[in-house]
Amino acid sequence: MVGPLWVMKGGTNASVLPYFKKAEDYRGHLTPYNAEFHGRGGPIAVTPEPKTGKLAKAFLKAGNEMGYDVVDPNAAEQMGKQTYIGSYSYRQLEVIS
């Protein structure tokens, strides 16, 4: 079976989402579209890509011209164009209780 470890162990995305949200300190813009998929205040700082290069900007512009929206890769709808979201800086990890 191929997929995330929690799926291979019988879990679902819905069953692990609360844990991901608790661990995350999302530094991007929260909207009604993506708020249910991101957390704030957790030990892992997560931010949209801080620098977008020329090639990525051209890719996003081409997507606009084709009618694709910018999407959050962690939200429910993933059809569209997107930049990376990742942990570009870290705080000391603490036990999440």
C-alpha positions as a printed Julia matrix, in Angstrom:
97×3 Matrix{Float64}:
   0.0    0.0     0.0
   1.29   3.45   -0.86
   0.33   6.56    1.08
   0.94   8.44    4.28
   1.88   6.28    7.25
  -1.32   7.12    9.18
  -3.42   5.87    6.23
  -1.39   2.68    5.98
  -1.99   2.11    9.71
  -5.78   2.46    9.29
  -6.18   6.15   10.1
  -7.81   8.82    7.98
  -6.91  12.38    7.15
  -9.84  13.5     9.32
  -8.57  11.47   12.29
  -5.08  13.02   12.24
  -5.99  16.58   11.24
  -6.52  17.74   14.85
  -2.97  16.65   15.72
  -1.46  18.41   12.7
  -3.37  21.58   13.58
  -2.22  21.44   17.21
   1.41  21.08   16.11
   1.24  23.89   13.54
   1.8   27.62   13.91
   0.54  28.71   10.49
   1.96  32.1     9.53
  -0.03  32.56    6.34
  -3.33  34.31    5.73
  -6.31  32.36    7.12
  -9.53  32.52    5.15
 -12.83  30.62    5.39
 -11.41  28.43    2.6
  -8.32  27.21    4.49
  -8.9   27.96    8.22
 -10.25  24.52    9.07
  -7.0   22.92    7.81
  -4.43  25.05    9.69
  -3.58  25.69   13.33
  -2.02  28.59   15.17
   0.18  28.59   18.25
   1.79  25.16   17.88
   5.53  24.49   18.1
   6.17  24.11   14.32
   6.2   27.36   12.36
   4.62  26.84    8.93
   4.54  29.57    6.32
   3.86  30.0     2.63
   7.02  30.1     0.57
   8.81  33.3     1.64
  10.45  33.95   -1.73
   8.93  33.22   -5.1
  11.46  33.09   -7.93
  11.02  34.23  -11.52
  10.1   30.76  -12.78
   7.46  30.26  -10.07
   6.01  33.72  -10.77
   5.78  32.87  -14.48
   4.08  29.57  -13.63
   1.52  31.32  -11.4
   0.88  33.96  -14.08
   0.31  31.24  -16.7
  -2.15  29.55  -14.35
  -4.03  32.84  -13.99
  -4.25  33.15  -17.75
  -5.66  29.61  -17.95
  -8.3   30.4   -15.33
  -6.85  28.46  -12.38
  -7.17  29.85   -8.86
  -4.39  29.93   -6.3
  -5.11  27.1    -3.85
  -3.77  26.01   -0.48
  -2.23  22.53   -0.92
  -3.45  21.55    2.55
  -7.08  22.6     2.07
  -9.98  20.58    0.66
  -9.76  21.84   -2.95
  -6.37  21.26   -4.54
  -7.18  21.81   -8.22
  -5.35  24.97   -9.18
  -1.93  26.51   -8.82
   0.01  26.79   -5.6
   3.33  27.65   -4.04
   4.96  25.58   -1.35
   3.95  25.7     2.28
   6.61  24.5     4.68
   8.56  24.89    7.87
  11.06  27.56    7.0
  11.87  28.38   10.63
  11.59  26.4    13.82
  10.89  27.02   17.47
  11.94  24.59   20.17
   9.66  21.58   20.0
   7.72  20.93   23.16
   5.52  18.03   24.12
   2.07  18.6    22.67
  -0.53  17.78   25.26
